[in-house]
Amino acid sequence: ALDKSQLGDVIRQKEQKLDCP
């Protein structure tokens, strides 16, 4: 199970990847 903090980091990483072309 992922912690809320870990989930937040993963989401941020995904958003950054989406933002980057």
Residue pairs with C-beta under 8 A, 6 or more apart in sequence:
2 10
